[in-house]
Amino acid sequence: MKPEPGSRPLVDEIQKRCPGASVEALIFRGQSAITLQKDALLGVAEFLKSADGGTYVFLTDETAVDYPKREKRFEVVYHLYSFKRNDRLRLKVLAGENEKVPSVVDVWPVANWLEREIFDMFGIVFEGHPDLKRILL
């Protein structure tokens, strides 16, 4: 099944509030996936956590994927859930090797350990993280 272009009202609202923030928006099996510019991540995250943005208060997971042959080889992936809407949303940010990604710890505190794990396993540095150090290796 090929993903459809994202056209849900929430995706449209993000694009309206943060012009140029979204690189790509897709819907796959009823779930939106939005690829964002790194610079727009914090603004979009704060909007999504707010009541106007759908109350995505639960960061269920944050991980990374490595595509070594791509110019921007890493995708940092955020899985969000809104209890109010009973809806899941996936955000992605692309990063090249040695590029820093903004930390979302101030928006979702659970990201603290998740970003430390990503740093340890992939070497991605999260700018603004309060205690970025290895926890596994």
C-alpha positions as CSV (number, residue, x, y, z in Angstrom):
1,M,0.0,0.0,0.0
2,K,1.5,3.3,-1.1
3,P,1.2,6.2,1.4
4,E,-1.2,9.0,0.4
5,P,-0.2,12.7,0.5
6,G,-1.1,14.2,3.9
7,S,-4.2,16.3,3.7
8,R,-5.7,16.1,7.1
9,P,-6.8,19.4,8.8
10,L,-4.0,19.1,11.4
11,V,-1.3,18.9,8.7
12,D,-2.9,21.8,6.9
13,E,-2.9,23.8,10.2
14,I,0.8,23.1,10.8
15,Q,1.7,24.2,7.3
16,K,-0.4,27.4,7.9
17,R,1.1,28.3,11.3
18,C,4.7,27.4,10.4
19,P,5.2,28.1,6.7
20,G,8.0,26.0,5.3
21,A,8.2,23.8,8.4
22,S,6.9,20.7,6.6
23,V,9.0,19.0,4.0
24,E,6.6,16.1,3.4
25,A,3.3,14.9,4.9
26,L,1.9,11.4,4.2
27,I,-0.9,9.3,5.6
28,F,-0.3,5.6,5.8
29,R,-3.0,3.3,7.3
30,G,-4.8,6.3,8.7
31,Q,-1.8,7.7,10.5
32,S,-0.1,11.0,9.6
33,A,3.6,11.2,9.2
34,I,5.1,14.6,8.8
35,T,8.7,15.3,7.9
36,L,9.9,18.6,9.3
37,Q,12.7,21.0,8.9
38,K,15.0,20.8,11.9
39,D,14.6,24.5,12.7
40,A,10.8,24.1,12.9
41,L,10.8,21.1,15.2
42,L,10.4,22.9,18.6
43,G,7.7,25.3,17.3
44,V,5.7,22.5,15.8
45,A,6.2,20.3,18.9
46,E,4.9,23.1,21.2
47,F,1.9,23.7,18.9
48,L,1.1,20.0,18.8
49,K,1.2,19.7,22.6
50,S,-1.2,22.7,23.0
51,A,-5.0,22.4,22.9
52,D,-5.1,24.2,19.5
53,G,-2.6,21.6,18.1
54,G,-4.5,18.5,19.2
55,T,-3.1,18.0,22.7
56,Y,-0.4,15.5,21.8
57,V,0.9,15.3,25.3
58,F,2.3,11.8,25.2
59,L,5.6,11.1,23.4
60,T,5.3,7.4,23.2
61,D,8.7,6.9,21.5
62,E,11.6,8.7,20.0
63,T,14.1,6.8,17.9
64,A,16.4,7.1,14.9
65,V,16.9,5.4,11.6
66,D,20.2,5.3,9.7
67,Y,20.3,5.4,5.9
68,P,24.0,5.5,5.2
69,K,23.7,6.2,1.5
70,R,21.6,9.3,1.9
71,E,23.1,12.8,2.2
72,K,21.1,13.3,5.3
73,R,21.6,9.8,6.6
74,F,19.6,10.0,9.9
75,E,15.9,10.3,10.5
76,V,14.9,11.1,14.1
77,V,11.4,9.8,14.5
78,Y,8.9,11.0,17.2
79,H,5.8,9.0,17.9
80,L,3.1,11.1,19.5
81,Y,-0.3,10.3,21.0
82,S,-3.3,12.5,21.8
83,F,-5.6,11.1,24.5
84,K,-8.2,13.8,23.7
85,R,-8.3,12.9,20.0
86,N,-7.4,9.2,20.4
87,D,-4.9,9.8,17.5
88,R,-1.3,9.0,16.7
89,L,1.1,11.2,14.8
90,R,4.6,10.6,13.6
91,L,7.1,13.4,13.2
92,K,10.4,13.0,11.4
93,V,13.5,15.2,11.2
94,L,16.4,14.6,8.8
95,A,20.0,15.1,10.0
96,G,23.3,14.6,8.3
97,E,26.3,13.2,10.0
98,N,27.6,15.5,12.7
99,E,24.5,17.7,12.5
100,K,22.8,18.6,15.7
101,V,19.1,18.2,16.3
102,P,17.1,20.4,18.7
103,S,16.1,18.6,22.0
104,V,12.4,18.2,22.8
105,V,13.0,17.6,26.5
106,D,11.4,20.9,27.4
107,V,8.3,19.9,25.5
108,W,8.1,16.2,26.5
109,P,10.4,15.4,29.5
110,V,10.4,11.7,28.7
111,A,12.6,12.6,25.7
112,N,15.5,12.9,28.2
113,W,16.3,9.2,28.2
114,L,15.2,8.6,24.7
115,E,17.6,11.2,23.3
116,R,20.4,9.9,25.4
117,E,19.8,6.4,23.9
118,I,19.8,7.8,20.4
119,F,23.0,9.8,21.2
120,D,24.6,6.6,22.5
121,M,23.6,4.3,19.6
122,F,23.7,6.7,16.6
123,G,26.0,9.6,17.8
124,I,23.3,12.2,17.1
125,V,23.8,15.2,19.3
126,F,20.7,16.9,20.7
127,E,21.2,20.6,21.1
128,G,19.9,21.9,24.4
129,H,19.7,18.5,26.1
130,P,20.2,18.9,29.9
131,D,22.4,15.9,30.4
132,L,23.5,14.3,27.1
133,K,25.7,11.3,28.1
134,R,26.0,7.7,27.3
135,I,23.7,5.3,29.1
136,L,24.2,1.9,27.2
137,L,27.7,1.6,25.8
